[in-house]
């Protein structure tokens, strides 16, 4: 395969991840303050909406190995579903329908992550261009930054949450239509079949890395879901608190591009472990440092590491099970999703009126620091 074709595949897959993750997964985050203002959305219901999306993500990851259609067809249908489900949030104010729509969006986003990333990584490996892996995973940060900037515009224009949901659904559709033509005649050929050879990795290694991936899911999801809402509580000027999410996305985009080169020199586990330490520091920053500085530092540290860890985890799955990467990727993604479910679920179970995320932020930081140290120790063995 020519390098130009590999570059096109990386760019297209980056757009796919921008839609599935940046919008399908995380559009709710910058829209949460708008929904609180327009529709009186409580932190408790916000936690349940986030939990529903992450439960759907878990189900999508768990069922990914059951699917027998081509990656091209799975990804195409999932992207179109993401756009439709996002836009549909504009047409109801019933919490039960919101919960259903966010859950289905989670399923679609997991399928895109598993199959689009496996497809693109195979294309890059075949072309001998591993340095483009950073470009592939930068799509998530791009999508987060785009959603955050659009929501800032919508807020400045005085748009309602309903109108903003619909506009993001249209944006997801347009980005999908740009990316999908890359699935040509070979769109079905890039991922190892899940019915192929069984996993050959040491089960203890698989369990240890899966647990670390689960801790990552729990540790980052609280600031990733509630950071703009936390900023709104502390900063009443939309021109200030609105920057929390675009900064988060920009950090994810830039760090992933840099990490693509870094992982050519250092092991996946070393990069992963160090990223856990940085993320742990970022999670605890809003507790120690009040105001805009704490919020932006948290956005930089958490946003700057969460896609690096995702990329390192997926590539570690390919290293541990080279003949069956999709199955192990799905298992890692499922562990990650379980951690994500527990995070906002804990928020929704906080005593009414507490409004404080301090205890959960401290717990998440402690788990991230411990698991990061464990990954570095295992890498040194």
Secondary structure as UniProt FT lines:
FT   HELIX           3..17
FT   HELIX           18..23
FT   TURN            24..26
FT   HELIX           27..39
FT   HELIX           43..63
FT   HELIX           64..66
FT   HELIX           71..88
FT   HELIX           89..91
FT   HELIX           95..127
FT   HELIX           130..132
FT   HELIX           133..156
FT   TURN            157..158
FT   HELIX           161..180
FT   TURN            181..182
FT   TURN            185..188
FT   TURN            194..195
FT   HELIX           203..234
FT   HELIX           238..241
FT   HELIX           243..262
FT   TURN            263..265
FT   HELIX           268..288
FT   HELIX           292..320
FT   TURN            321..323
FT   HELIX           325..348
FT   TURN            352..353
FT   HELIX           358..380
//
